[in-house]
Amino acid sequence: MEEAAAHNGSAGPAAAARPPATPEGMALAYGSLVLMALLPIFFGALRSVSCAKSKNSSEMPETITSRDAARFPIVASCTLLGLYLFFKIFSQEYINLLLSMYFFVLGILALSHTISPMMNRFFPANFPNKQYQLLFTEGSGESKEEIVNYEFDTKDLVCLALSSVVGVWYLLRKHWIANNLFGLAFSLNGVELLHLNNVSTGCILLGGLFIYDVFWVFGTNVMVTVAKSFEAPIKLVFPQDLLEKGLEADNFAMLGLGDIVIPGIFIALLLRFDISLKKNTHTYFYTSFVAYIFGLGLTIFIMHIFKHAQPALLYLVPACIGFPLLVALAKGEVTELFSYEESSTPTEGPGASKDETTEASKKEQ
């Protein structure tokens, strides 16, 4: 979705004056980016299983259909081109100020949702935890329709307060650690809450974004320009000069969140497929997870060889689709893999039967 590869620094005279990154610094930066990419995919996939079974309206997943998947690259292209034109026409300073405020709010909510399950373990048993509900409706009487129905408690408010501290830090300093905390939260929430309804939809989405990524990185300078100009937590960054300058380092390698979330939701789907087989194995999940590591490592290697930003999906898409497909062919489960269907009804879990899924689909139609 965003710039799809790690690369050295940013453009301009300042970047030209910087000394080249040391091999140790580059290894640390790229290794850290790979690790940060794997964490939200792994834990987001695990949380997506519980999310699929959740009856809480505030935690209902958003299901992506084949129609949504086919349109997504077009929408993403229009958005990317629009941002590029905005940066060319208007002052970059004012645009980033507006974007910073927007992502400040979104980042706090995403980080709060991310740390809430972990923070619950630290609260004492006698903590006075009160329940709240934020309800916003339209109309009255029998025609009343719920627009927002969000349930939360005192523990969630504490998490929101802690996340706000990170938000203020990001807003005031734009520090790379605060950026990464928000970026990791966005990625984990995306993998957890965005669900593909079947493997075919995942192939359509990844295939379309494969073409999108290659075109906008190799065909134009639009994606690289936007990624360098966009001061928002839409990418993970790690300094290559951390060993020399410490936490104030500023020569960054970067990885777009789209290269985490898009393959991540496909990997999460394969985990839910593994669970639906009820064989107590996660073969497809682990296969796709290893494939992601291979694809991302290959991206960094090619980028390092050719000294040019790389569209990570060029390497991630064939790996994440091809490896599980080879496993399915070897196990004779290709039919099961492509016939697996998840209902968009939130109360249906990943183990829902085919009859239940079909019935839910009929009701939606």
Contacts in CASP RR format, 6 or more apart in sequence:
PFRMAT RR
TARGET T0000
AUTHOR 0000-0000-0000
METHOD contacts of the structure
MODEL  1
MEEAAAHNGSAGPAAAARPPATPEGMALAYGSLVLMALLPIFFGALRSVS
CAKSKNSSEMPETITSRDAARFPIVASCTLLGLYLFFKIFSQEYINLLLS
MYFFVLGILALSHTISPMMNRFFPANFPNKQYQLLFTEGSGESKEEIVNY
EFDTKDLVCLALSSVVGVWYLLRKHWIANNLFGLAFSLNGVELLHLNNVS
TGCILLGGLFIYDVFWVFGTNVMVTVAKSFEAPIKLVFPQDLLEKGLEAD
NFAMLGLGDIVIPGIFIALLLRFDISLKKNTHTYFYTSFVAYIFGLGLTI
FIMHIFKHAQPALLYLVPACIGFPLLVALAKGEVTELFSYEESSTPTEGP
GASKDETTEASKKEQ
1 76 0 8 1.000
1 209 0 8 1.000
1 256 0 8 1.000
1 257 0 8 1.000
1 258 0 8 1.000
1 259 0 8 1.000
1 261 0 8 1.000
1 262 0 8 1.000
2 223 0 8 1.000
2 226 0 8 1.000
2 227 0 8 1.000
2 230 0 8 1.000
2 234 0 8 1.000
2 235 0 8 1.000
2 256 0 8 1.000
2 257 0 8 1.000
2 258 0 8 1.000
2 259 0 8 1.000
3 217 0 8 1.000
3 223 0 8 1.000
3 224 0 8 1.000
3 226 0 8 1.000
3 227 0 8 1.000
3 228 0 8 1.000
3 235 0 8 1.000
3 254 0 8 1.000
3 256 0 8 1.000
3 309 0 8 1.000
4 213 0 8 1.000
4 217 0 8 1.000
4 223 0 8 1.000
4 255 0 8 1.000
4 256 0 8 1.000
4 258 0 8 1.000
4 259 0 8 1.000
4 299 0 8 1.000
4 309 0 8 1.000
4 310 0 8 1.000
4 311 0 8 1.000
4 312 0 8 1.000
4 313 0 8 1.000
4 314 0 8 1.000
5 217 0 8 1.000
5 254 0 8 1.000
5 255 0 8 1.000
5 259 0 8 1.000
5 299 0 8 1.000
5 300 0 8 1.000
5 303 0 8 1.000
5 309 0 8 1.000
5 310 0 8 1.000
5 311 0 8 1.000
5 312 0 8 1.000
6 29 0 8 1.000
6 30 0 8 1.000
6 33 0 8 1.000
6 253 0 8 1.000
6 254 0 8 1.000
6 255 0 8 1.000
6 299 0 8 1.000
6 300 0 8 1.000
6 303 0 8 1.000
7 253 0 8 1.000
7 254 0 8 1.000
7 303 0 8 1.000
7 308 0 8 1.000
7 309 0 8 1.000
8 15 0 8 1.000
8 20 0 8 1.000
8 21 0 8 1.000
8 240 0 8 1.000
8 251 0 8 1.000
8 253 0 8 1.000
9 15 0 8 1.000
9 18 0 8 1.000
9 240 0 8 1.000
9 251 0 8 1.000
9 252 0 8 1.000
9 253 0 8 1.000
10 228 0 8 1.000
10 252 0 8 1.000
11 228 0 8 1.000
18 241 0 8 1.000
18 251 0 8 1.000
21 29 0 8 1.000
21 240 0 8 1.000
21 241 0 8 1.000
21 251 0 8 1.000
22 240 0 8 1.000
22 241 0 8 1.000
22 243 0 8 1.000
22 244 0 8 1.000
24 243 0 8 1.000
25 240 0 8 1.000
25 241 0 8 1.000
25 242 0 8 1.000
25 243 0 8 1.000
26 240 0 8 1.000
26 253 0 8 1.000
26 304 0 8 1.000
28 238 0 8 1.000
28 240 0 8 1.000
28 242 0 8 1.000
28 243 0 8 1.000
29 238 0 8 1.000
29 239 0 8 1.000
29 240 0 8 1.000
29 242 0 8 1.000
29 252 0 8 1.000
29 253 0 8 1.000
30 238 0 8 1.000
30 253 0 8 1.000
30 300 0 8 1.000
32 238 0 8 1.000
33 236 0 8 1.000
33 238 0 8 1.000
33 253 0 8 1.000
33 254 0 8 1.000
33 255 0 8 1.000
33 300 0 8 1.000
34 293 0 8 1.000
34 296 0 8 1.000
34 297 0 8 1.000
34 300 0 8 1.000
36 180 0 8 1.000
36 184 0 8 1.000
36 236 0 8 1.000
36 238 0 8 1.000
36 255 0 8 1.000
37 187 0 8 1.000
37 236 0 8 1.000
37 255 0 8 1.000
37 259 0 8 1.000
37 260 0 8 1.000
37 292 0 8 1.000
37 296 0 8 1.000
38 289 0 8 1.000
38 292 0 8 1.000
38 293 0 8 1.000
39 184 0 8 1.000
39 188 0 8 1.000
40 184 0 8 1.000
40 187 0 8 1.000
40 188 0 8 1.000
40 191 0 8 1.000
40 260 0 8 1.000
40 261 0 8 1.000
41 187 0 8 1.000
41 191 0 8 1.000
41 260 0 8 1.000
41 263 0 8 1.000
41 264 0 8 1.000
41 267 0 8 1.000
41 268 0 8 1.000
41 289 0 8 1.000
41 292 0 8 1.000
42 289 0 8 1.000
43 188 0 8 1.000
44 188 0 8 1.000
44 190 0 8 1.000
44 191 0 8 1.000
44 192 0 8 1.000
44 264 0 8 1.000
44 268 0 8 1.000
45 191 0 8 1.000
45 264 0 8 1.000
45 267 0 8 1.000
45 268 0 8 1.000
45 271 0 8 1.000
45 285 0 8 1.000
46 271 0 8 1.000
47 117 0 8 1.000
47 188 0 8 1.000
47 191 0 8 1.000
47 192 0 8 1.000
48 61 0 8 1.000
48 191 0 8 1.000
48 192 0 8 1.000
48 193 0 8 1.000
48 195 0 8 1.000
48 265 0 8 1.000
48 268 0 8 1.000
48 271 0 8 1.000
48 272 0 8 1.000
49 271 0 8 1.000
49 272 0 8 1.000
49 275 0 8 1.000
49 350 0 8 1.000
51 59 0 8 1.000
51 60 0 8 1.000
51 61 0 8 1.000
51 192 0 8 1.000
51 193 0 8 1.000
51 195 0 8 1.000
52 61 0 8 1.000
52 195 0 8 1.000
52 272 0 8 1.000
52 342 0 8 1.000
52 346 0 8 1.000
52 348 0 8 1.000
52 349 0 8 1.000
52 350 0 8 1.000
53 347 0 8 1.000
53 349 0 8 1.000
53 350 0 8 1.000
54 60 0 8 1.000
54 61 0 8 1.000
54 346 0 8 1.000
55 346 0 8 1.000
55 347 0 8 1.000
56 151 0 8 1.000
57 146 0 8 1.000
57 149 0 8 1.000
57 150 0 8 1.000
57 151 0 8 1.000
57 346 0 8 1.000
58 149 0 8 1.000
58 150 0 8 1.000
58 151 0 8 1.000
58 152 0 8 1.000
59 193 0 8 1.000
60 346 0 8 1.000
61 192 0 8 1.000
61 193 0 8 1.000
61 194 0 8 1.000
61 195 0 8 1.000
61 346 0 8 1.000
62 193 0 8 1.000
62 194 0 8 1.000
62 195 0 8 1.000
63 195 0 8 1.000
63 196 0 8 1.000
63 197 0 8 1.000
63 342 0 8 1.000
63 344 0 8 1.000
64 72 0 8 1.000
64 194 0 8 1.000
64 195 0 8 1.000
64 196 0 8 1.000
64 197 0 8 1.000
64 201 0 8 1.000
64 202 0 8 1.000
64 205 0 8 1.000
64 265 0 8 1.000
65 197 0 8 1.000
65 201 0 8 1.000
65 344 0 8 1.000
66 197 0 8 1.000
66 198 0 8 1.000
66 200 0 8 1.000
66 201 0 8 1.000
66 204 0 8 1.000
68 201 0 8 1.000
69 196 0 8 1.000
69 201 0 8 1.000
69 202 0 8 1.000
69 204 0 8 1.000
69 205 0 8 1.000
69 208 0 8 1.000
70 204 0 8 1.000
70 208 0 8 1.000
72 205 0 8 1.000
72 208 0 8 1.000
72 209 0 8 1.000
73 208 0 8 1.000
73 209 0 8 1.000
73 211 0 8 1.000
73 212 0 8 1.000
76 209 0 8 1.000
76 212 0 8 1.000
77 212 0 8 1.000
77 216 0 8 1.000
80 216 0 8 1.000
80 222 0 8 1.000
80 223 0 8 1.000
80 226 0 8 1.000
81 222 0 8 1.000
83 226 0 8 1.000
83 230 0 8 1.000
84 222 0 8 1.000
84 225 0 8 1.000
84 226 0 8 1.000
86 95 0 8 1.000
87 95 0 8 1.000
87 225 0 8 1.000
87 226 0 8 1.000
87 229 0 8 1.000
87 230 0 8 1.000
92 229 0 8 1.000
96 229 0 8 1.000
96 230 0 8 1.000
96 231 0 8 1.000
96 232 0 8 1.000
99 230 0 8 1.000
99 231 0 8 1.000
99 232 0 8 1.000
100 170 0 8 1.000
100 171 0 8 1.000
100 174 0 8 1.000
100 231 0 8 1.000
100 232 0 8 1.000
101 171 0 8 1.000
102 232 0 8 1.000
103 182 0 8 1.000
103 232 0 8 1.000
103 233 0 8 1.000
103 234 0 8 1.000
104 167 0 8 1.000
104 170 0 8 1.000
104 171 0 8 1.000
106 186 0 8 1.000
107 163 0 8 1.000
107 167 0 8 1.000
107 182 0 8 1.000
107 185 0 8 1.000
107 186 0 8 1.000
107 233 0 8 1.000
108 160 0 8 1.000
108 163 0 8 1.000
108 164 0 8 1.000
108 166 0 8 1.000
108 167 0 8 1.000
109 160 0 8 1.000
109 163 0 8 1.000
110 182 0 8 1.000
110 183 0 8 1.000
110 185 0 8 1.000
110 186 0 8 1.000
110 189 0 8 1.000
111 163 0 8 1.000
111 166 0 8 1.000
111 167 0 8 1.000
111 181 0 8 1.000
111 182 0 8 1.000
111 185 0 8 1.000
112 156 0 8 1.000
112 159 0 8 1.000
112 160 0 8 1.000
112 162 0 8 1.000
112 163 0 8 1.000
113 185 0 8 1.000
113 189 0 8 1.000
114 184 0 8 1.000
114 185 0 8 1.000
114 188 0 8 1.000
114 189 0 8 1.000
115 159 0 8 1.000
115 162 0 8 1.000
115 163 0 8 1.000
115 185 0 8 1.000
116 155 0 8 1.000
116 156 0 8 1.000
116 159 0 8 1.000
119 155 0 8 1.000
119 158 0 8 1.000
119 159 0 8 1.000
119 162 0 8 1.000
120 155 0 8 1.000
123 129 0 8 1.000
123 155 0 8 1.000
123 158 0 8 1.000
127 154 0 8 1.000
127 155 0 8 1.000
128 154 0 8 1.000
129 153 0 8 1.000
129 154 0 8 1.000
129 155 0 8 1.000
130 153 0 8 1.000
130 154 0 8 1.000
131 151 0 8 1.000
131 152 0 8 1.000
131 153 0 8 1.000
132 151 0 8 1.000
132 152 0 8 1.000
132 153 0 8 1.000
132 154 0 8 1.000
133 149 0 8 1.000
133 150 0 8 1.000
133 151 0 8 1.000
133 152 0 8 1.000
134 148 0 8 1.000
134 149 0 8 1.000
134 150 0 8 1.000
134 151 0 8 1.000
134 152 0 8 1.000
135 146 0 8 1.000
135 148 0 8 1.000
135 149 0 8 1.000
135 150 0 8 1.000
136 146 0 8 1.000
136 147 0 8 1.000
136 148 0 8 1.000
136 149 0 8 1.000
137 144 0 8 1.000
137 145 0 8 1.000
137 146 0 8 1.000
137 147 0 8 1.000
138 144 0 8 1.000
138 145 0 8 1.000
138 147 0 8 1.000
139 145 0 8 1.000
166 178 0 8 1.000
166 181 0 8 1.000
166 182 0 8 1.000
167 178 0 8 1.000
167 182 0 8 1.000
169 175 0 8 1.000
169 178 0 8 1.000
170 178 0 8 1.000
170 179 0 8 1.000
170 181 0 8 1.000
170 182 0 8 1.000
170 233 0 8 1.000
174 231 0 8 1.000
175 247 0 8 1.000
176 237 0 8 1.000
176 238 0 8 1.000
176 239 0 8 1.000
176 249 0 8 1.000
176 252 0 8 1.000
177 247 0 8 1.000
178 233 0 8 1.000
179 233 0 8 1.000
179 235 0 8 1.000
179 236 0 8 1.000
179 237 0 8 1.000
180 233 0 8 1.000
180 236 0 8 1.000
180 237 0 8 1.000
180 238 0 8 1.000
182 233 0 8 1.000
183 233 0 8 1.000
183 234 0 8 1.000
183 235 0 8 1.000
183 236 0 8 1.000
183 257 0 8 1.000
184 236 0 8 1.000
186 233 0 8 1.000
186 234 0 8 1.000
186 257 0 8 1.000
186 261 0 8 1.000
187 236 0 8 1.000
187 257 0 8 1.000
187 260 0 8 1.000
187 261 0 8 1.000
190 261 0 8 1.000
190 265 0 8 1.000
191 260 0 8 1.000
191 261 0 8 1.000
191 264 0 8 1.000
191 265 0 8 1.000
191 267 0 8 1.000
191 268 0 8 1.000
192 268 0 8 1.000
194 261 0 8 1.000
194 265 0 8 1.000
195 265 0 8 1.000
195 268 0 8 1.000
195 269 0 8 1.000
195 342 0 8 1.000
196 202 0 8 1.000
196 205 0 8 1.000
196 265 0 8 1.000
196 266 0 8 1.000
196 269 0 8 1.000
196 342 0 8 1.000
197 341 0 8 1.000
197 342 0 8 1.000
197 343 0 8 1.000
197 344 0 8 1.000
198 269 0 8 1.000
198 338 0 8 1.000
198 340 0 8 1.000
198 341 0 8 1.000
198 342 0 8 1.000
199 269 0 8 1.000
199 270 0 8 1.000
199 273 0 8 1.000
199 337 0 8 1.000
199 338 0 8 1.000
199 340 0 8 1.000
200 338 0 8 1.000
202 265 0 8 1.000
202 266 0 8 1.000
202 269 0 8 1.000
203 321 0 8 1.000
205 262 0 8 1.000
205 266 0 8 1.000
206 262 0 8 1.000
206 263 0 8 1.000
206 266 0 8 1.000
206 313 0 8 1.000
206 317 0 8 1.000
206 320 0 8 1.000
206 321 0 8 1.000
207 317 0 8 1.000
209 262 0 8 1.000
209 313 0 8 1.000
209 317 0 8 1.000
210 313 0 8 1.000
210 314 0 8 1.000
210 317 0 8 1.000
210 318 0 8 1.000
212 313 0 8 1.000
213 223 0 8 1.000
213 311 0 8 1.000
213 312 0 8 1.000
213 313 0 8 1.000
213 314 0 8 1.000
214 311 0 8 1.000
214 313 0 8 1.000
214 314 0 8 1.000
216 222 0 8 1.000
216 223 0 8 1.000
216 311 0 8 1.000
217 223 0 8 1.000
217 224 0 8 1.000
217 309 0 8 1.000
217 310 0 8 1.000
217 311 0 8 1.000
218 311 0 8 1.000
223 309 0 8 1.000
224 309 0 8 1.000
227 234 0 8 1.000
227 235 0 8 1.000
227 254 0 8 1.000
227 256 0 8 1.000
233 257 0 8 1.000
234 256 0 8 1.000
234 257 0 8 1.000
235 254 0 8 1.000
235 255 0 8 1.000
235 256 0 8 1.000
235 257 0 8 1.000
236 254 0 8 1.000
236 255 0 8 1.000
236 256 0 8 1.000
236 257 0 8 1.000
236 260 0 8 1.000
237 252 0 8 1.000
237 253 0 8 1.000
237 254 0 8 1.000
237 255 0 8 1.000
238 252 0 8 1.000
238 253 0 8 1.000
238 254 0 8 1.000
239 245 0 8 1.000
239 246 0 8 1.000
239 249 0 8 1.000
239 250 0 8 1.000
239 251 0 8 1.000
239 252 0 8 1.000
239 253 0 8 1.000
240 249 0 8 1.000
240 251 0 8 1.000
240 252 0 8 1.000
240 253 0 8 1.000
241 249 0 8 1.000
241 250 0 8 1.000
241 251 0 8 1.000
242 249 0 8 1.000
255 312 0 8 1.000
256 312 0 8 1.000
259 296 0 8 1.000
259 312 0 8 1.000
259 313 0 8 1.000
259 316 0 8 1.000
262 313 0 8 1.000
263 288 0 8 1.000
263 292 0 8 1.000
263 313 0 8 1.000
263 316 0 8 1.000
263 317 0 8 1.000
263 320 0 8 1.000
264 292 0 8 1.000
266 288 0 8 1.000
266 320 0 8 1.000
266 321 0 8 1.000
267 285 0 8 1.000
267 288 0 8 1.000
267 289 0 8 1.000
267 292 0 8 1.000
267 320 0 8 1.000
269 342 0 8 1.000
270 284 0 8 1.000
270 285 0 8 1.000
270 287 0 8 1.000
270 288 0 8 1.000
270 324 0 8 1.000
271 282 0 8 1.000
271 284 0 8 1.000
271 285 0 8 1.000
272 342 0 8 1.000
272 349 0 8 1.000
272 350 0 8 1.000
272 351 0 8 1.000
273 284 0 8 1.000
273 337 0 8 1.000
273 340 0 8 1.000
273 350 0 8 1.000
274 281 0 8 1.000
274 282 0 8 1.000
274 283 0 8 1.000
274 284 0 8 1.000
274 285 0 8 1.000
275 282 0 8 1.000
275 350 0 8 1.000
275 351 0 8 1.000
276 340 0 8 1.000
276 350 0 8 1.000
276 351 0 8 1.000
276 352 0 8 1.000
277 336 0 8 1.000
278 351 0 8 1.000
283 327 0 8 1.000
283 331 0 8 1.000
284 324 0 8 1.000
284 327 0 8 1.000
284 328 0 8 1.000
284 337 0 8 1.000
287 323 0 8 1.000
287 324 0 8 1.000
287 327 0 8 1.000
288 320 0 8 1.000
288 323 0 8 1.000
288 324 0 8 1.000
290 323 0 8 1.000
291 319 0 8 1.000
291 320 0 8 1.000
291 322 0 8 1.000
291 323 0 8 1.000
291 324 0 8 1.000
292 316 0 8 1.000
292 319 0 8 1.000
292 320 0 8 1.000
294 319 0 8 1.000
294 323 0 8 1.000
295 312 0 8 1.000
295 315 0 8 1.000
295 316 0 8 1.000
295 319 0 8 1.000
295 320 0 8 1.000
296 312 0 8 1.000
296 315 0 8 1.000
296 316 0 8 1.000
297 315 0 8 1.000
298 315 0 8 1.000
298 319 0 8 1.000
299 310 0 8 1.000
299 312 0 8 1.000
299 314 0 8 1.000
299 315 0 8 1.000
299 316 0 8 1.000
302 310 0 8 1.000
302 315 0 8 1.000
303 309 0 8 1.000
303 310 0 8 1.000
324 337 0 8 1.000
325 334 0 8 1.000
325 337 0 8 1.000
328 334 0 8 1.000
328 336 0 8 1.000
328 337 0 8 1.000
339 354 0 8 1.000
341 354 0 8 1.000
341 357 0 8 1.000
341 358 0 8 1.000
341 361 0 8 1.000
342 348 0 8 1.000
342 349 0 8 1.000
342 350 0 8 1.000
342 352 0 8 1.000
342 357 0 8 1.000
343 349 0 8 1.000
343 352 0 8 1.000
343 356 0 8 1.000
343 357 0 8 1.000
343 360 0 8 1.000
343 361 0 8 1.000
344 360 0 8 1.000
344 364 0 8 1.000
345 360 0 8 1.000
345 363 0 8 1.000
345 364 0 8 1.000
348 356 0 8 1.000
348 357 0 8 1.000
348 360 0 8 1.000
352 360 0 8 1.000
END
